[in-house]
Amino acid sequence: RGIGILNVQTIFGETACRRKMRLKLVVYLQRHQPGDRDPDRLPDGSDHQEILGVRIPKVVLPVAAGRNIAVLLEAAVRARILQLRGIDSTRDFIARQSAQLSRNTPPEA
């Protein structure tokens, strides 16, 4: 929105375009407004959007002035690629954090 219609093939060349590609991720860029609830810091990856009867994984990225949107998008895509390979960074983080907390919890009397 705001930049009009772009001809991606003219801007980036023929190799940047494909006739057919399966959609693997939907990314929403959402500006945080005062009064909005804070975004989930540890999403469980269960959010999807249905497009033409097909459920596509969806990520909502909070954006604000000064944030590098290209880096955020690349990180979201790379995280999805890892998930497709069976690596869930959120689940791994929660497991490591739980293990650390259980080691540091003093025994109850």
ChimeraX attribute file (.defattr): number of C-alpha atoms within 10 A of each C-alpha:
attribute: neighborCount
match mode: 1-to-1
recipient: residues
	/A:1	4
	/A:2	4
	/A:3	5
	/A:4	6
	/A:5	7
	/A:6	8
	/A:7	9
	/A:8	11
	/A:9	12
	/A:10	10
	/A:11	9
	/A:12	10
	/A:13	10
	/A:14	10
	/A:15	7
	/A:16	10
	/A:17	12
	/A:18	8
	/A:19	4
	/A:20	6
	/A:21	7
	/A:22	5
	/A:23	11
	/A:24	13
	/A:25	17
	/A:26	17
	/A:27	13
	/A:28	13
	/A:29	14
	/A:30	12
	/A:31	12
	/A:32	14
	/A:33	10
	/A:34	7
	/A:35	6
	/A:36	8
	/A:37	8
	/A:38	10
	/A:39	12
	/A:40	8
	/A:41	7
	/A:42	11
	/A:43	12
	/A:44	10
	/A:45	14
	/A:46	8
	/A:47	13
	/A:48	14
	/A:49	14
	/A:50	11
	/A:51	10
	/A:52	6
	/A:53	7
	/A:54	10
	/A:55	14
	/A:56	15
	/A:57	17
	/A:58	18
	/A:59	21
	/A:60	15
	/A:61	17
	/A:62	16
	/A:63	15
	/A:64	13
	/A:65	7
	/A:66	6
	/A:67	10
	/A:68	10
	/A:69	15
	/A:70	9
	/A:71	10
	/A:72	15
	/A:73	16
	/A:74	11
	/A:75	12
	/A:76	17
	/A:77	17
	/A:78	12
	/A:79	16
	/A:80	21
	/A:81	15
	/A:82	12
	/A:83	14
	/A:84	11
	/A:85	9
	/A:86	9
	/A:87	13
	/A:88	16
	/A:89	14
	/A:90	16
	/A:91	14
	/A:92	11
	/A:93	12
	/A:94	12
	/A:95	12
	/A:96	12
	/A:97	12
	/A:98	12
	/A:99	11
	/A:100	11
	/A:101	11
	/A:102	11
	/A:103	10
	/A:104	9
	/A:105	8
	/A:106	8
	/A:107	7
	/A:108	4
	/A:109	3
